[in-house]
Amino acid sequence: MVFIVILVVLWLLISYIIYRIGFYTPLPMQLEQLNTDNKPEPTEVDKKVIQWCHELEAVPYEHVETVSFDGLRLCGRYYHEKDGAPLLIGFHGYRGKPSWDFSLGYKIYKRLGFNQLLIEERGHCSSEGHTITFGVNERLDCSSWIDYALARFGSDTDIILAGISMGAATVLMACDNGLPENVKAILADCPFSSPLDIINVVTSRDMKIPAKLAFPFTWTAASFFGDFQLDADSALESVKATPVPILLIHGEADHFVPVEMSKRIYEANPEMIEFHTFPGAGHGMSCVVDPERYENIVTAFTKKILSAQEQT
């Protein structure tokens, strides 16, 4: 009996450590994310993105808020371009922030004439919450932000969802929410195929722990301490029957989220997904490696979707 108790205690202790490392975000860390210049040895690419980030942080925005399905205060940054313009709702990545992940994207969407709502994911920046669920609960927050947008800007507002990394997986998984007809397109940059898939990749590749060995502990960490299920949703499954056009972009040198994950997502619904890869681009760096091609792809896709909408 004592041996069993010791095993259970060890199991829970290891799972709790995993939860704190991978899923938990304390308030000091949330506030620390506001500091962009915390890289000890920034590369030339880092310096470029940091510059763009500072430029976006200098742009005035309206602080907006909504409430999540589970009662959390969610915050966002609204950038107004013109009345009646399509609204882009942007979702940043894991332990990221809007001004970093959309440092260049903001400029592209501004040139397209979009109003922009760059949200702060739960557990990030000034939004409440301390558990990052890799898109499981964040996809429901996406619906909360859509409801906010329709209530504020009108039921005829055209909406485009955009996301990077975990944010990209989030907007793809939101397809399961029953998106309103106002959502005209989804732009997903380097998404993972599912929360469970990316957790398995990180534990086996980066932590050198076999996925099958780590799985019971990560599962306990998520379900027992984080109160969510790692297999509750999947971007791969969510896109299979969606009627919403999707632009999928991934760097071929992505060493965090393998480009094969996007390939599998594309193959799940090729009729509704336009897929582009960028040679030499790391995670979330496609727009940095070839900004001109990136903007041309995004511009052509969104104009095609919105012009088709106007003709119907």
Secondary structure, 3 states (H helix, E strand, C coil): CHHHHHHHHHHHHHHHHHHHHHCECCHHHHHHCCCCCCCCCCCHHHHHHHHHHHHHHCCCCEEEEEECCCCCEEEEEEECCCCCCCEEEEECCCCCCHHHHCCCHHHHHHHCCCEEEEEECCCCCCCCCCECCCCCCHHHHHHHHHHHHHHHHCCCCCEEEEEECHHHHHHHHHHHHCCCCCEEEEEEECCCCCHHHHHHHHHHHHCCCCHHHHHHHHHHHHHHHCCCCCCCCCHHHHCCCCCCCEEEEEECCCCCCCHHHHHHHHHHCCCCEEEEEECCCCCCCHHHHCHHHHHHHHHHHHHHHHHHHHHC
